[in-house]
Amino acid sequence: MSRRLLLVALPLLWAAALGSAAGAIWCKHRARELFVQLEQSAWSTHAFVERVASTRLHMAMPPPKEIEIIAP
């Protein structure tokens, strides 16, 4: 009886361990994808772009008199 139980339990335990490992890998991959999306959205906020433009690129907004809107 013990040998029969081992022949059934061993493959089930192996499959459970494999499934658990695959699930952990998938969860980690998904978490990284979500982090990248979050990071990209943070980089594209208006305030961040304005701060980088003014501090790193030394850009400034032109006065309203100098702004021209061109329509097609």
PDB file of N, CA, C, O and CB in Angstrom:
ATOM      1  N   MET A   1       0.822  -1.189   0.000  1.00  0.00           N
ATOM      2  CA  MET A   1       0.000   0.000   0.000  1.00  0.00           C
ATOM      3  C   MET A   1       0.871   1.260   0.000  1.00  0.00           C
ATOM      4  O   MET A   1       0.550   2.235  -0.679  1.00  0.00           O
ATOM      5  CB  MET A   1      -0.938  -0.006   1.207  1.00  0.00           C
ATOM      6  N   SER A   2       1.942   1.242   0.739  1.00  0.00           N
ATOM      7  CA  SER A   2       2.827   2.384   0.858  1.00  0.00           C
ATOM      8  C   SER A   2       3.480   2.705  -0.487  1.00  0.00           C
ATOM      9  O   SER A   2       3.602   3.875  -0.849  1.00  0.00           O
ATOM     10  CB  SER A   2       3.894   2.119   1.923  1.00  0.00           C
ATOM     11  N   ARG A   3       3.892   1.696  -1.217  1.00  0.00           N
ATOM     12  CA  ARG A   3       4.542   1.905  -2.512  1.00  0.00           C
ATOM     13  C   ARG A   3       3.549   2.474  -3.515  1.00  0.00           C
ATOM     14  O   ARG A   3       3.911   3.334  -4.318  1.00  0.00           O
ATOM     15  CB  ARG A   3       5.141   0.588  -3.042  1.00  0.00           C
ATOM     16  N   ARG A   4       2.315   2.014  -3.485  1.00  0.00           N
ATOM     17  CA  ARG A   4       1.288   2.510  -4.397  1.00  0.00           C
ATOM     18  C   ARG A   4       0.993   3.998  -4.089  1.00  0.00           C
ATOM     19  O   ARG A   4       0.838   4.809  -5.002  1.00  0.00           O
ATOM     20  CB  ARG A   4      -0.014   1.646  -4.276  1.00  0.00           C
ATOM     21  N   LEU A   5       0.919   4.327  -2.821  1.00  0.00           N
ATOM     22  CA  LEU A   5       0.691   5.713  -2.420  1.00  0.00           C
ATOM     23  C   LEU A   5       1.836   6.608  -2.892  1.00  0.00           C
ATOM     24  O   LEU A   5       1.605   7.730  -3.342  1.00  0.00           O
ATOM     25  CB  LEU A   5       0.532   5.812  -0.893  1.00  0.00           C
ATOM     26  N   LEU A   6       3.059   6.118  -2.789  1.00  0.00           N
ATOM     27  CA  LEU A   6       4.222   6.871  -3.247  1.00  0.00           C
ATOM     28  C   LEU A   6       4.185   7.077  -4.753  1.00  0.00           C
ATOM     29  O   LEU A   6       4.546   8.150  -5.235  1.00  0.00           O
ATOM     30  CB  LEU A   6       5.509   6.156  -2.849  1.00  0.00           C
ATOM     31  N   LEU A   7       3.754   6.069  -5.504  1.00  0.00           N
ATOM     32  CA  LEU A   7       3.685   6.178  -6.967  1.00  0.00           C
ATOM     33  C   LEU A   7       2.624   7.183  -7.406  1.00  0.00           C
ATOM     34  O   LEU A   7       2.738   7.768  -8.484  1.00  0.00           O
ATOM     35  CB  LEU A   7       3.390   4.810  -7.587  1.00  0.00           C
ATOM     36  N   VAL A   8       1.614   7.387  -6.599  1.00  0.00           N
ATOM     37  CA  VAL A   8       0.575   8.353  -6.932  1.00  0.00           C
ATOM     38  C   VAL A   8       0.945   9.743  -6.388  1.00  0.00           C
ATOM     39  O   VAL A   8       0.768  10.746  -7.081  1.00  0.00           O
ATOM     40  CB  VAL A   8      -0.789   7.894  -6.365  1.00  0.00           C
ATOM     41  N   ALA A   9       1.447   9.801  -5.175  1.00  0.00           N
ATOM     42  CA  ALA A   9       1.703  11.076  -4.515  1.00  0.00           C
ATOM     43  C   ALA A   9       2.901  11.819  -5.109  1.00  0.00           C
ATOM     44  O   ALA A   9       2.882  13.046  -5.201  1.00  0.00           O
ATOM     45  CB  ALA A   9       1.926  10.850  -3.040  1.00  0.00           C
ATOM     46  N   LEU A  10       3.929  11.094  -5.506  1.00  0.00           N
ATOM     47  CA  LEU A  10       5.137  11.740  -6.020  1.00  0.00           C
ATOM     48  C   LEU A  10       4.861  12.560  -7.276  1.00  0.00           C
ATOM     49  O   LEU A  10       5.265  13.721  -7.323  1.00  0.00           O
ATOM     50  CB  LEU A  10       6.199  10.697  -6.313  1.00  0.00           C
ATOM     51  N   PRO A  11       4.196  12.021  -8.294  1.00  0.00           N
ATOM     52  CA  PRO A  11       3.899  12.865  -9.470  1.00  0.00           C
ATOM     53  C   PRO A  11       2.972  14.042  -9.134  1.00  0.00           C
ATOM     54  O   PRO A  11       3.108  15.122  -9.709  1.00  0.00           O
ATOM     55  CB  PRO A  11       3.260  12.015 -10.572  1.00  0.00           C
ATOM     56  N   LEU A  12       2.032  13.834  -8.204  1.00  0.00           N
ATOM     57  CA  LEU A  12       1.147  14.933  -7.825  1.00  0.00           C
ATOM     58  C   LEU A  12       1.919  16.048  -7.122  1.00  0.00           C
ATOM     59  O   LEU A  12       1.683  17.228  -7.378  1.00  0.00           O
ATOM     60  CB  LEU A  12       0.023  14.422  -6.920  1.00  0.00           C
ATOM     61  N   LEU A  13       2.832  15.673  -6.245  1.00  0.00           N
ATOM     62  CA  LEU A  13       3.651  16.675  -5.566  1.00  0.00           C
ATOM     63  C   LEU A  13       4.567  17.405  -6.547  1.00  0.00           C
ATOM     64  O   LEU A  13       4.783  18.611  -6.433  1.00  0.00           O
ATOM     65  CB  LEU A  13       4.483  16.019  -4.461  1.00  0.00           C
ATOM     66  N   TRP A  14       5.092  16.666  -7.498  1.00  0.00           N
ATOM     67  CA  TRP A  14       5.958  17.272  -8.510  1.00  0.00           C
ATOM     68  C   TRP A  14       5.165  18.268  -9.362  1.00  0.00           C
ATOM     69  O   TRP A  14       5.649  19.363  -9.650  1.00  0.00           O
ATOM     70  CB  TRP A  14       6.593  16.180  -9.408  1.00  0.00           C
ATOM     71  N   ALA A  15       3.952  17.891  -9.762  1.00  0.00           N
ATOM     72  CA  ALA A  15       3.107  18.780 -10.567  1.00  0.00           C
ATOM     73  C   ALA A  15       2.712  20.019  -9.754  1.00  0.00           C
ATOM     74  O   ALA A  15       2.670  21.127 -10.290  1.00  0.00           O
ATOM     75  CB  ALA A  15       1.838  18.030 -11.058  1.00  0.00           C
ATOM     76  N   ALA A  16       2.426  19.831  -8.472  1.00  0.00           N
ATOM     77  CA  ALA A  16       2.069  20.967  -7.626  1.00  0.00           C
ATOM     78  C   ALA A  16       3.248  21.929  -7.486  1.00  0.00           C
ATOM     79  O   ALA A  16       3.058  23.144  -7.538  1.00  0.00           O
ATOM     80  CB  ALA A  16       1.610  20.482  -6.239  1.00  0.00           C
ATOM     81  N   ALA A  17       4.448  21.410  -7.311  1.00  0.00           N
ATOM     82  CA  ALA A  17       5.633  22.260  -7.193  1.00  0.00           C
ATOM     83  C   ALA A  17       5.894  23.006  -8.501  1.00  0.00           C
ATOM     84  O   ALA A  17       6.236  24.189  -8.486  1.00  0.00           O
ATOM     85  CB  ALA A  17       6.866  21.417  -6.804  1.00  0.00           C
ATOM     86  N   LEU A  18       5.734  22.323  -9.624  1.00  0.00           N
ATOM     87  CA  LEU A  18       5.934  22.950 -10.934  1.00  0.00           C
ATOM     88  C   LEU A  18       4.889  24.043 -11.166  1.00  0.00           C
ATOM     89  O   LEU A  18       5.217  25.130 -11.642  1.00  0.00           O
ATOM     90  CB  LEU A  18       5.863  21.890 -12.061  1.00  0.00           C
ATOM     91  N   GLY A  19       3.643  23.752 -10.832  1.00  0.00           N
ATOM     92  CA  GLY A  19       2.589  24.747 -10.987  1.00  0.00           C
ATOM     93  C   GLY A  19       2.814  25.953 -10.093  1.00  0.00           C
ATOM     94  O   GLY A  19       2.573  27.086 -10.508  1.00  0.00           O
ATOM     95  N   SER A  20       3.268  25.725  -8.885  1.00  0.00           N
ATOM     96  CA  SER A  20       3.553  26.816  -7.962  1.00  0.00           C
ATOM     97  C   SER A  20       4.692  27.689  -8.488  1.00  0.00           C
ATOM     98  O   SER A  20       4.627  28.915  -8.406  1.00  0.00           O
ATOM     99  CB  SER A  20       3.901  26.264  -6.575  1.00  0.00           C
ATOM    100  N   ALA A  21       5.721  27.063  -9.018  1.00  0.00           N
ATOM    101  CA  ALA A  21       6.857  27.818  -9.570  1.00  0.00           C
ATOM    102  C   ALA A  21       6.418  28.642 -10.776  1.00  0.00           C
ATOM    103  O   ALA A  21       6.807  29.801 -10.916  1.00  0.00           O
ATOM    104  CB  ALA A  21       8.005  26.862  -9.970  1.00  0.00           C
ATOM    105  N   ALA A  22       5.607  28.042 -11.647  1.00  0.00           N
ATOM    106  CA  ALA A  22       5.124  28.777 -12.822  1.00  0.00           C
ATOM    107  C   ALA A  22       4.253  29.953 -12.386  1.00  0.00           C
ATOM    108  O   ALA A  22       4.338  31.034 -12.969  1.00  0.00           O
ATOM    109  CB  ALA A  22       4.330  27.839 -13.768  1.00  0.00           C
ATOM    110  N   GLY A  23       3.430  29.756 -11.384  1.00  0.00           N
ATOM    111  CA  GLY A  23       2.597  30.845 -10.880  1.00  0.00           C
ATOM    112  C   GLY A  23       3.420  31.969 -10.288  1.00  0.00           C
ATOM    113  O   GLY A  23       3.103  33.141 -10.489  1.00  0.00           O
ATOM    114  N   ALA A  24       4.462  31.632  -9.567  1.00  0.00           N
ATOM    115  CA  ALA A  24       5.326  32.655  -8.973  1.00  0.00           C
ATOM    116  C   ALA A  24       6.044  33.450 -10.058  1.00  0.00           C
ATOM    117  O   ALA A  24       6.177  34.670  -9.951  1.00  0.00           O
ATOM    118  CB  ALA A  24       6.351  32.012  -8.021  1.00  0.00           C
ATOM    119  N   ILE A  25       6.503  32.771 -11.091  1.00  0.00           N
ATOM    120  CA  ILE A  25       7.184  33.458 -12.196  1.00  0.00           C
ATOM    121  C   ILE A  25       6.218  34.380 -12.915  1.00  0.00           C
ATOM    122  O   ILE A  25       6.574  35.510 -13.249  1.00  0.00           O
ATOM    123  CB  ILE A  25       7.786  32.443 -13.187  1.00  0.00           C
ATOM    124  N   TRP A  26       4.996  33.913 -13.158  1.00  0.00           N
ATOM    125  CA  TRP A  26       4.008  34.736 -13.848  1.00  0.00           C
ATOM    126  C   TRP A  26       3.669  35.973 -13.012  1.00  0.00           C
ATOM    127  O   TRP A  26       3.571  37.076 -13.551  1.00  0.00           O
ATOM    128  CB  TRP A  26       2.732  33.918 -14.144  1.00  0.00           C
ATOM    129  N   CYS A  27       3.491  35.799 -11.712  1.00  0.00           N
ATOM    130  CA  CYS A  27       3.163  36.936 -10.836  1.00  0.00           C
ATOM    131  C   CYS A  27       4.287  37.970 -10.830  1.00  0.00           C
ATOM    132  O   CYS A  27       4.026  39.172 -10.861  1.00  0.00           O
ATOM    133  CB  CYS A  27       2.893  36.450  -9.399  1.00  0.00           C
ATOM    134  N   LYS A  28       5.524  37.508 -10.791  1.00  0.00           N
ATOM    135  CA  LYS A  28       6.656  38.438 -10.792  1.00  0.00           C
ATOM    136  C   LYS A  28       6.726  39.194 -12.126  1.00  0.00           C
ATOM    137  O   LYS A  28       6.986  40.397 -12.148  1.00  0.00           O
ATOM    138  CB  LYS A  28       7.985  37.676 -10.532  1.00  0.00           C
ATOM    139  N   HIS A  29       6.494  38.488 -13.229  1.00  0.00           N
ATOM    140  CA  HIS A  29       6.514  39.108 -14.549  1.00  0.00           C
ATOM    141  C   HIS A  29       5.408  40.166 -14.650  1.00  0.00           C
ATOM    142  O   HIS A  29       5.640  41.266 -15.150  1.00  0.00           O
ATOM    143  CB  HIS A  29       6.346  38.038 -15.655  1.00  0.00           C
ATOM    144  N   ARG A  30       4.227  39.829 -14.180  1.00  0.00           N
ATOM    145  CA  ARG A  30       3.100  40.761 -14.235  1.00  0.00           C
ATOM    146  C   ARG A  30       3.363  41.991 -13.365  1.00  0.00           C
ATOM    147  O   ARG A  30       3.032  43.112 -13.751  1.00  0.00           O
ATOM    148  CB  ARG A  30       1.805  40.063 -13.785  1.00  0.00           C
ATOM    149  N   ALA A  31       3.953  41.779 -12.205  1.00  0.00           N
ATOM    150  CA  ALA A  31       4.278  42.898 -11.319  1.00  0.00           C
ATOM    151  C   ALA A  31       5.288  43.834 -11.990  1.00  0.00           C
ATOM    152  O   ALA A  31       5.184  45.054 -11.861  1.00  0.00           O
ATOM    153  CB  ALA A  31       4.837  42.379  -9.972  1.00  0.00           C
ATOM    154  N   ARG A  32       6.249  43.273 -12.694  1.00  0.00           N
ATOM    155  CA  ARG A  32       7.223  44.117 -13.398  1.00  0.00           C
ATOM    156  C   ARG A  32       6.559  44.910 -14.508  1.00  0.00           C
ATOM    157  O   ARG A  32       6.870  46.086 -14.699  1.00  0.00           O
ATOM    158  CB  ARG A  32       8.355  43.265 -13.975  1.00  0.00           C
ATOM    159  N   GLU A  33       5.640  44.277 -15.253  1.00  0.00           N
ATOM    160  CA  GLU A  33       4.921  44.988 -16.305  1.00  0.00           C
ATOM    161  C   GLU A  33       4.144  46.167 -15.730  1.00  0.00           C
ATOM    162  O   GLU A  33       4.176  47.269 -16.278  1.00  0.00           O
ATOM    163  CB  GLU A  33       3.973  44.036 -17.041  1.00  0.00           C
ATOM    164  N   LEU A  34       3.446  45.928 -14.622  1.00  0.00           N
ATOM    165  CA  LEU A  34       2.666  46.993 -14.004  1.00  0.00           C
ATOM    166  C   LEU A  34       3.563  48.105 -13.473  1.00  0.00           C
ATOM    167  O   LEU A  34       3.199  49.279 -13.548  1.00  0.00           O
ATOM    168  CB  LEU A  34       1.811  46.432 -12.877  1.00  0.00           C
ATOM    169  N   PHE A  35       4.723  47.754 -12.942  1.00  0.00           N
ATOM    170  CA  PHE A  35       5.655  48.764 -12.447  1.00  0.00           C
ATOM    171  C   PHE A  35       6.167  49.624 -13.600  1.00  0.00           C
ATOM    172  O   PHE A  35       6.281  50.842 -13.462  1.00  0.00           O
ATOM    173  CB  PHE A  35       6.834  48.099 -11.708  1.00  0.00           C
ATOM    174  N   VAL A  36       6.474  49.003 -14.726  1.00  0.00           N
ATOM    175  CA  VAL A  36       6.955  49.762 -15.880  1.00  0.00           C
ATOM    176  C   VAL A  36       5.871  50.723 -16.360  1.00  0.00           C
ATOM    177  O   VAL A  36       6.167  51.873 -16.684  1.00  0.00           O
ATOM    178  CB  VAL A  36       7.381  48.809 -17.026  1.00  0.00           C
ATOM    179  N   GLN A  37       4.622  50.266 -16.409  1.00  0.00           N
ATOM    180  CA  GLN A  37       3.533  51.158 -16.810  1.00  0.00           C
ATOM    181  C   GLN A  37       3.395  52.321 -15.838  1.00  0.00           C
ATOM    182  O   GLN A  37       3.205  53.464 -16.254  1.00  0.00           O
ATOM    183  CB  GLN A  37       2.211  50.387 -16.896  1.00  0.00           C
ATOM    184  N   LEU A  38       3.489  52.037 -14.569  1.00  0.00           N
ATOM    185  CA  LEU A  38       3.386  53.092 -13.561  1.00  0.00           C
ATOM    186  C   LEU A  38       4.532  54.078 -13.694  1.00  0.00           C
ATOM    187  O   LEU A  38       4.333  55.289 -13.591  1.00  0.00           O
ATOM    188  CB  LEU A  38       3.368  52.494 -12.153  1.00  0.00           C
ATOM    189  N   GLU A  39       5.727  53.561 -13.921  1.00  0.00           N
ATOM    190  CA  GLU A  39       6.892  54.430 -14.066  1.00  0.00           C
ATOM    191  C   GLU A  39       6.774  55.299 -15.314  1.00  0.00           C
ATOM    192  O   GLU A  39       7.102  56.485 -15.280  1.00  0.00           O
ATOM    193  CB  GLU A  39       8.177  53.596 -14.124  1.00  0.00           C
ATOM    194  N   GLN A  40       6.306  54.713 -16.412  1.00  0.00           N
ATOM    195  CA  GLN A  40       6.152  55.487 -17.639  1.00  0.00           C
ATOM    196  C   GLN A  40       5.110  56.585 -17.478  1.00  0.00           C
ATOM    197  O   GLN A  40       5.284  57.687 -17.999  1.00  0.00           O
ATOM    198  CB  GLN A  40       5.770  54.573 -18.794  1.00  0.00           C
ATOM    199  N   SER A  41       4.037  56.295 -16.767  1.00  0.00           N
ATOM    200  CA  SER A  41       3.020  57.327 -16.581  1.00  0.00           C
ATOM    201  C   SER A  41       3.546  58.447 -15.682  1.00  0.00           C
ATOM    202  O   SER A  41       3.173  59.607 -15.859  1.00  0.00           O
ATOM    203  CB  SER A  41       1.740  56.717 -15.981  1.00  0.00           C
ATOM    204  N   ALA A  42       4.404  58.112 -14.727  1.00  0.00           N
ATOM    205  CA  ALA A  42       4.980  59.142 -13.863  1.00  0.00           C
ATOM    206  C   ALA A  42       5.940  60.030 -14.642  1.00  0.00           C
ATOM    207  O   ALA A  42       6.042  61.225 -14.365  1.00  0.00           O
ATOM    208  CB  ALA A  42       5.703  58.501 -12.672  1.00  0.00           C
ATOM    209  N   TRP A  43       6.646  59.460 -15.613  1.00  0.00           N
ATOM    210  CA  TRP A  43       7.589  60.240 -16.400  1.00  0.00           C
ATOM    211  C   TRP A  43       6.880  61.185 -17.358  1.00  0.00           C
ATOM    212  O   TRP A  43       7.473  62.164 -17.810  1.00  0.00           O
ATOM    213  CB  TRP A  43       8.511  59.321 -17.171  1.00  0.00           C
ATOM    214  N   SER A  44       5.629  60.907 -17.673  1.00  0.00           N
ATOM    215  CA  SER A  44       4.951  61.729 -18.673  1.00  0.00           C
ATOM    216  C   SER A  44       3.978  62.738 -18.070  1.00  0.00           C
ATOM    217  O   SER A  44       3.202  63.352 -18.802  1.00  0.00           O
ATOM    218  CB  SER A  44       4.216  60.844 -19.636  1.00  0.00           C
ATOM    219  N   THR A  45       4.002  62.920 -16.759  1.00  0.00           N
ATOM    220  CA  THR A  45       3.111  63.920 -16.175  1.00  0.00           C
ATOM    221  C   THR A  45       3.580  65.320 -16.558  1.00  0.00           C
ATOM    222  O   THR A  45       4.768  65.560 -16.772  1.00  0.00           O
ATOM    223  CB  THR A  45       3.050  63.770 -14.636  1.00  0.00           C
ATOM    224  N   HIS A  46       2.630  66.224 -16.636  1.00  0.00           N
ATOM    225  CA  HIS A  46       2.933  67.591 -17.077  1.00  0.00           C
ATOM    226  C   HIS A  46       3.947  68.274 -16.151  1.00  0.00           C
ATOM    227  O   HIS A  46       4.886  68.921 -16.613  1.00  0.00           O
ATOM    228  CB  HIS A  46       1.644  68.422 -17.141  1.00  0.00           C
ATOM    229  N   ALA A  47       3.744  68.120 -14.856  1.00  0.00           N
ATOM    230  CA  ALA A  47       4.641  68.785 -13.899  1.00  0.00           C
ATOM    231  C   ALA A  47       6.065  68.253 -14.032  1.00  0.00           C
ATOM    232  O   ALA A  47       7.018  69.027 -13.940  1.00  0.00           O
ATOM    233  CB  ALA A  47       4.136  68.587 -12.454  1.00  0.00           C
ATOM    234  N   PHE A  48       6.226  66.953 -14.246  1.00  0.00           N
ATOM    235  CA  PHE A  48       7.560  66.382 -14.385  1.00  0.00           C
ATOM    236  C   PHE A  48       8.236  66.909 -15.647  1.00  0.00           C
ATOM    237  O   PHE A  48       9.407  67.286 -15.620  1.00  0.00           O
ATOM    238  CB  PHE A  48       7.491  64.848 -14.417  1.00  0.00           C
ATOM    239  N   VAL A  49       7.500  66.935 -16.741  1.00  0.00           N
ATOM    240  CA  VAL A  49       8.062  67.426 -18.006  1.00  0.00           C
ATOM    241  C   VAL A  49       8.462  68.896 -17.873  1.00  0.00           C
ATOM    242  O   VAL A  49       9.529  69.294 -18.338  1.00  0.00           O
ATOM    243  CB  VAL A  49       7.043  67.249 -19.163  1.00  0.00           C
ATOM    244  N   GLU A  50       7.623  69.685 -17.250  1.00  0.00           N
ATOM    245  CA  GLU A  50       7.945  71.102 -17.046  1.00  0.00           C
ATOM    246  C   GLU A  50       9.193  71.276 -16.185  1.00  0.00           C
ATOM    247  O   GLU A  50      10.038  72.121 -16.480  1.00  0.00           O
ATOM    248  CB  GLU A  50       6.763  71.826 -16.399  1.00  0.00           C
ATOM    249  N   ARG A  51       9.311  70.486 -15.126  1.00  0.00           N
ATOM    250  CA  ARG A  51      10.463  70.598 -14.230  1.00  0.00           C
ATOM    251  C   ARG A  51      11.752  70.215 -14.953  1.00  0.00           C
ATOM    252  O   ARG A  51      12.766  70.900 -14.817  1.00  0.00           O
ATOM    253  CB  ARG A  51      10.268  69.710 -12.989  1.00  0.00           C
ATOM    254  N   VAL A  52      11.719  69.132 -15.715  1.00  0.00           N
ATOM    255  CA  VAL A  52      12.915  68.715 -16.451  1.00  0.00           C
ATOM    256  C   VAL A  52      13.270  69.747 -17.513  1.00  0.00           C
ATOM    257  O   VAL A  52      14.443  70.066 -17.703  1.00  0.00           O
ATOM    258  CB  VAL A  52      12.703  67.332 -17.100  1.00  0.00           C
ATOM    259  N   ALA A  53      12.270  70.263 -18.198  1.00  0.00           N
ATOM    260  CA  ALA A  53      12.532  71.264 -19.240  1.00  0.00           C
ATOM    261  C   ALA A  53      13.187  72.509 -18.655  1.00  0.00           C
ATOM    262  O   ALA A  53      14.089  73.084 -19.265  1.00  0.00           O
ATOM    263  CB  ALA A  53      11.228  71.647 -19.954  1.00  0.00           C
ATOM    264  N   SER A  54      12.742  72.919 -17.488  1.00  0.00           N
ATOM    265  CA  SER A  54      13.316  74.154 -16.932  1.00  0.00           C
ATOM    266  C   SER A  54      14.650  73.918 -16.233  1.00  0.00           C
ATOM    267  O   SER A  54      15.544  74.758 -16.344  1.00  0.00           O
ATOM    268  CB  SER A  54      12.342  74.783 -15.955  1.00  0.00           C
ATOM    269  N   THR A  55      14.816  72.809 -15.520  1.00  0.00           N
ATOM    270  CA  THR A  55      16.060  72.610 -14.765  1.00  0.00           C
ATOM    271  C   THR A  55      17.175  72.008 -15.611  1.00  0.00           C
ATOM    272  O   THR A  55      18.297  72.514 -15.603  1.00  0.00           O
ATOM    273  CB  THR A  55      15.800  71.719 -13.571  1.00  0.00           C
ATOM    274  N   ARG A  56      16.890  70.965 -16.319  1.00  0.00           N
ATOM    275  CA  ARG A  56      17.968  70.299 -17.075  1.00  0.00           C
ATOM    276  C   ARG A  56      18.221  70.916 -18.444  1.00  0.00           C
ATOM    277  O   ARG A  56      19.365  71.008 -18.889  1.00  0.00           O
ATOM    278  CB  ARG A  56      17.640  68.837 -17.250  1.00  0.00           C
ATOM    279  N   LEU A  57      17.149  71.339 -19.109  1.00  0.00           N
ATOM    280  CA  LEU A  57      17.299  71.849 -20.470  1.00  0.00           C
ATOM    281  C   LEU A  57      17.306  73.371 -20.538  1.00  0.00           C
ATOM    282  O   LEU A  57      17.489  73.951 -21.608  1.00  0.00           O
ATOM    283  CB  LEU A  57      16.192  71.316 -21.338  1.00  0.00           C
ATOM    284  N   HIS A  58      17.105  74.018 -19.383  1.00  0.00           N
ATOM    285  CA  HIS A  58      17.112  75.480 -19.290  1.00  0.00           C
ATOM    286  C   HIS A  58      16.125  76.120 -20.267  1.00  0.00           C
ATOM    287  O   HIS A  58      16.416  77.136 -20.898  1.00  0.00           O
ATOM    288  CB  HIS A  58      18.516  76.014 -19.554  1.00  0.00           C
ATOM    289  N   MET A  59      14.964  75.503 -20.373  1.00  0.00           N
ATOM    290  CA  MET A  59      13.912  76.024 -21.235  1.00  0.00           C
ATOM    291  C   MET A  59      12.968  76.887 -20.395  1.00  0.00           C
ATOM    292  O   MET A  59      12.816  76.678 -19.191  1.00  0.00           O
ATOM    293  CB  MET A  59      13.136  74.864 -21.936  1.00  0.00           C
ATOM    294  N   ALA A  60      12.348  77.846 -21.048  1.00  0.00           N
ATOM    295  CA  ALA A  60      11.382  78.707 -20.368  1.00  0.00           C
ATOM    296  C   ALA A  60      10.179  78.913 -21.277  1.00  0.00           C
ATOM    297  O   ALA A  60      10.299  78.888 -22.502  1.00  0.00           O
ATOM    298  CB  ALA A  60      12.020  80.074 -19.977  1.00  0.00           C
ATOM    299  N   MET A  61       9.040  79.111 -20.673  1.00  0.00           N
ATOM    300  CA  MET A  61       7.821  79.363 -21.424  1.00  0.00           C
ATOM    301  C   MET A  61       7.897  80.766 -21.996  1.00  0.00           C
ATOM    302  O   MET A  61       8.228  81.696 -21.261  1.00  0.00           O
ATOM    303  CB  MET A  61       6.557  79.186 -20.533  1.00  0.00           C
ATOM    304  N   PRO A  62       7.606  80.957 -23.269  1.00  0.00           N
ATOM    305  CA  PRO A  62       7.651  82.310 -23.844  1.00  0.00           C
ATOM    306  C   PRO A  62       6.489  83.148 -23.323  1.00  0.00           C
ATOM    307  O   PRO A  62       5.460  82.611 -22.912  1.00  0.00           O
ATOM    308  CB  PRO A  62       7.612  82.250 -25.390  1.00  0.00           C
ATOM    309  N   PRO A  63       6.657  84.438 -23.342  1.00  0.00           N
ATOM    310  CA  PRO A  63       5.557  85.303 -22.914  1.00  0.00           C
ATOM    311  C   PRO A  63       4.356  85.128 -23.858  1.00  0.00           C
ATOM    312  O   PRO A  63       4.534  84.793 -25.029  1.00  0.00           O
ATOM    313  CB  PRO A  63       6.014  86.792 -22.878  1.00  0.00           C
ATOM    314  N   PRO A  64       3.153  85.350 -23.359  1.00  0.00           N
ATOM    315  CA  PRO A  64       1.961  85.142 -24.195  1.00  0.00           C
ATOM    316  C   PRO A  64       1.970  85.940 -25.505  1.00  0.00           C
ATOM    317  O   PRO A  64       1.387  85.497 -26.495  1.00  0.00           O
ATOM    318  CB  PRO A  64       0.733  85.507 -23.410  1.00  0.00           C
ATOM    319  N   LYS A  65       2.612  87.091 -25.522  1.00  0.00           N
ATOM    320  CA  LYS A  65       2.661  87.903 -26.753  1.00  0.00           C
ATOM    321  C   LYS A  65       3.432  87.207 -27.868  1.00  0.00           C
ATOM    322  O   LYS A  65       3.164  87.431 -29.049  1.00  0.00           O
ATOM    323  CB  LYS A  65       3.300  89.261 -26.465  1.00  0.00           C
ATOM    324  N   GLU A  66       4.388  86.362 -27.490  1.00  0.00           N
ATOM    325  CA  GLU A  66       5.240  85.705 -28.488  1.00  0.00           C
ATOM    326  C   GLU A  66       4.684  84.364 -28.963  1.00  0.00           C
ATOM    327  O   GLU A  66       5.275  83.736 -29.841  1.00  0.00           O
ATOM    328  CB  GLU A  66       6.622  85.499 -27.920  1.00  0.00           C
ATOM    329  N   ILE A  67       3.579  83.919 -28.409  1.00  0.00           N
ATOM    330  CA  ILE A  67       3.010  82.626 -28.779  1.00  0.00           C
ATOM    331  C   ILE A  67       2.060  82.823 -29.972  1.00  0.00           C
ATOM    332  O   ILE A  67       1.161  83.663 -29.935  1.00  0.00           O
ATOM    333  CB  ILE A  67       2.260  81.974 -27.564  1.00  0.00           C
ATOM    334  N   GLU A  68       2.283  82.033 -31.021  1.00  0.00           N
ATOM    335  CA  GLU A  68       1.412  82.070 -32.192  1.00  0.00           C
ATOM    336  C   GLU A  68       0.803  80.698 -32.369  1.00  0.00           C
ATOM    337  O   GLU A  68       1.505  79.689 -32.312  1.00  0.00           O
ATOM    338  CB  GLU A  68       2.187  82.507 -33.471  1.00  0.00           C
ATOM    339  N   ILE A  69      -0.503  80.655 -32.584  1.00  0.00           N
ATOM    340  CA  ILE A  69      -1.204  79.384 -32.822  1.00  0.00           C
ATOM    341  C   ILE A  69      -1.466  79.298 -34.319  1.00  0.00           C
ATOM    342  O   ILE A  69      -2.056  80.194 -34.923  1.00  0.00           O
ATOM    343  CB  ILE A  69      -2.558  79.283 -31.990  1.00  0.00           C
ATOM    344  N   ILE A  70      -1.014  78.202 -34.893  1.00  0.00           N
ATOM    345  CA  ILE A  70      -1.158  78.000 -36.333  1.00  0.00           C
ATOM    346  C   ILE A  70      -2.200  76.911 -36.531  1.00  0.00           C
ATOM    347  O   ILE A  70      -2.042  75.804 -36.015  1.00  0.00           O
ATOM    348  CB  ILE A  70       0.214  77.616 -37.012  1.00  0.00           C
ATOM    349  N   ALA A  71      -3.232  77.200 -37.248  1.00  0.00           N
ATOM    350  CA  ALA A  71      -4.297  76.245 -37.524  1.00  0.00           C
ATOM    351  C   ALA A  71      -4.178  75.753 -38.967  1.00  0.00           C
ATOM    352  O   ALA A  71      -3.744  76.511 -39.834  1.00  0.00           O
ATOM    353  CB  ALA A  71      -5.690  76.884 -37.273  1.00  0.00           C
ATOM    354  N   PRO A  72      -4.544  74.527 -39.238  1.00  0.00           N
ATOM    355  CA  PRO A  72      -4.447  74.016 -40.619  1.00  0.00           C
ATOM    356  C   PRO A  72      -5.484  74.646 -41.518  1.00  0.00           C
ATOM    357  O   PRO A  72      -5.544  74.332 -42.707  1.00  0.00           O
ATOM    358  CB  PRO A  72      -4.606  72.499 -40.644  1.00  0.00           C
TER     359      PRO A  72
END
